[in-house]
Amino acid sequence: MYKVSLIVMLLFWGSVFSQKSVAREDVSRYKKEVKHTILEFFEGFHSGDTAKIRMTIDANIALQTIVKTKEGKIKAVQVDIAKVLTTIHNRPKEQKWDERLLGFKIEADASIANVWTPYEFYVNDTFSHCGVNMFQLFNDGTAWRILAITDTRHKDTCK
């Protein structure tokens, strides 16, 4: 009986350690896929291609901006995705929007991911503001979709 228990325990430990190495490879792949989705989103944003943006977002996406009120209070403001997409689509062709992502902090598993991206925003190559984007994504079985975006915006605390 002792030998059988020892063999079962060794087999169990072997499978646990082999799963960890596979899981690390999977996590690395998930992170690459998630980053690719966000970059696709911004390609659409920069070019005014709302069809490309729609391919990266969930139909029920939540958008919020963290703002400071005139009274100095910090609050979250809901943003309507339809209005954002209309604004992007109708942006004058001569106006260039450039959101420069300064890094990616990505946590992901097979079905959910969280991404932190500090950024600087320029209009026609003139600095406008900076902040942080926070993305939540999920994998629907065919692709990663952005579930939520929350951002901050600052003019004076950049760099």
N, C-alpha and C positions, 0 to 999 in steps of 0.2 A: 504494500500500500504506500509506503514511504517513497519508493522509487517512482510510482505512478504520479504521486503528488508533486514530486520534484520535477518530473518531465513536463507535467501540465504547467507548473509555475514557470519553467524556463521558456516554454513555448509562448506563454502569455507575455512575459517580459520582452521576448524577441519581437512579437507583433507590436507591442507598445512602442518600442524604439524605432522600428521600421516605419510606423505610421507617423512619427514625429518628423522624420526626414522628408517623407512625402508631403506632409502638411506644410513644411517650410517652403518647398517648391511651389505648392499650390498658392500659398499666401503671396509669394513673390509674383506669381502670374496674375493673381487677383489685383494686386497693387498696380501692375503695369496696365491692366485692362481699365481700371478705374481712372488712372491718370489719362489714358487715351480718351476716355469719355469726356473728361473735363476739358481737355485740349480741343476736342471736336466741338464742344459747346462754345468755346471761345473763338474758334475759327468761324463759326456761324455768327457769333456776336460781332466780331471785327469786320466781317464782310457784309453784314446785314442780311444774311441768309437764315431767315426764320425757319425754313423747312429743315435745315441742318440742326438748328437748335432743338426743334420739336423731336427729332430723332434721338436726342440725348436725355430728354426729360420725361417724367411721368405725367400723365394727364392731370393728376391732382397735386402737382407740385405746390409746395408752400414757399413763398418768398417773404422775407422780412429784412428790414433794415433797422439797425440799432442807432437811435438818434438822441441828441441832447436837446431838450426843449428850451425855449426862451427863459424858463424859470430855472434851468440848470439840472433838471431831472433827466435821467436816462430811461428810455422806453423803447419797446419794439413796435415797429409800424408794419402792418401787413401791406404787401404790395400785390397788385392784381397782375397775374402773368399775361393776360390778354392785352392789357395796356402796355406792358413792357415790350411784348412782341410787336405790337403796332408801332410803338416809338422806334424800335430797332429797324423795322421794315421801312418806315417813312423818313428815316434820317436822311438829310440832304447828302447826296453823293460826294460833294466836296468836303463834307465834314468827316474827319477821321477820328474814330474812337480807338484807343489803344490801352487795354488793361494789361499791364505787365505783371505776370505772376512771378514773385520773388522766391518761391520755394513751394514744396509740397510736403506735408506731414500726413501720411496715409496709414490708416488702420483698416484692415479688411479681413473678412473670411469669405466663405463660399457665397453668402447671400446678402451681406450688408457691409457697408463701408462708410467711413467718416474721414473727411479731408479738410485740412487747414491750409489756406493759401494766402500769405501776406501779398499785397499788391500795391502798385502805383498806377494811377489812371491819368492819361493824357488825352487832351482834345486838340487835334491838329498840332501835335508835338509840343503842346504847352501843358505843363503840369497842372492838374486840377485838384486831385486829392489822393490820399492813400488809405489803407485800411487792411482788413482781413476778411476773407470769404470763408465760410464754413459750409461744406457740402455734405449732405447725407444721400447715399445711393443704395440701391438694392439691385440684385441680379434677378431678372425675371425668367431666367432659364435660357434666354437667347442673347441678352445684352445687359449691360449695366445702365440703369436709369437714375437720373437725379430726382430724388424725392423732395429735397428741401435745400434752399440756399438762404443763409443769413449772412449779412455783411455789416461792416462798420465803415464809417467814412470820417476822415480827419483832414484838415488842411495844415494844422500847425504842429502836429506831433510826428511828422514824418522825418525819417533819417536821423 
